[in-house]
Every structure is written in structure tokens, then in C-alpha cells.
Amino acid sequence: MVALYAVIRILTEKHTLKKLVFLNVMNFAITGLIVLSIPDIMVLFAGIAYFVGSTLEANAIASTYAGGISHE
């Protein structure tokens, strides 16, 4: 239910920075679905890899919108 709400908010939100929060929630939900869908140890590793990759992606996008690294 939370993931569905996050998808709806991503599709309807006008402000891009507010979308990033819901994108992270959606990524948590997808990771949970991956891990809980198939009872195998390799699925756990796939879920961890997806979670780490999606978190790094979301952080990179947020950093870009925030102005990146300041070289002062």
C-alpha cells in the first residue's frame, strides 16, 4: 500500500525535489518485493545490490539538484 501511494505521488507531484523522497520509498518497496518473492539466498544478494544501487542513484540525483560539490 505504501509503495502504491509512493507511485501515485511520483506521478502527480509537480515539484521534482519532492518526488525524490517518494522515489526512495518506492525503491525500498521494490527491494522488499524482490527479497520476499523467492526464498533463495541469491535473491537476498540481488535485493541488496538493487537497494545499494538505487540509493546511490537517488543520492546522486539529489546532490545534482542541490548544486553538487562546492569548490571554494
HUHUGI-V762602 format. One record per pair of residues at least 6 apart in sequence whose C-alpha atoms are under 8 Angstrom apart, sorted by the first residue. I is the first residue (numbers start at 0). GAP is how many residues later the second one is. D is the distance in Angstrom with one decimal. If there is no record, write none. Layout:
((I:GAP:D) (I:GAP:D))
//
This chain:
((1:23:7.9) (1:27:7.9) (2:22:6.7) (2:23:5.2) (2:26:5.7) (5:16:5.0) (5:17:7.0) (5:19:6.5) (5:20:5.9) (6:15:7.3) (6:16:7.7) (6:19:6.8) (8:10:7.2) (8:13:6.9) (9:9:5.2) (9:12:6.2) (9:13:6.9) (12:6:6.3) (16:45:7.5) (16:48:7.7) (19:38:6.9) (19:42:7.3) (22:35:7.7) (23:30:7.9) (23:31:7.1) (23:34:6.9) (26:24:6.9) (26:27:6.6) (26:28:7.9) (27:23:7.0) (30:16:5.2) (30:17:7.4) (30:19:6.6) (30:20:5.9) (31:15:7.4) (33:9:6.8) (33:10:7.8) (33:12:7.7) (33:13:5.7) (34:8:5.7) (34:9:5.3) (34:11:7.8) (34:12:5.5) (62:6:7.8))
//
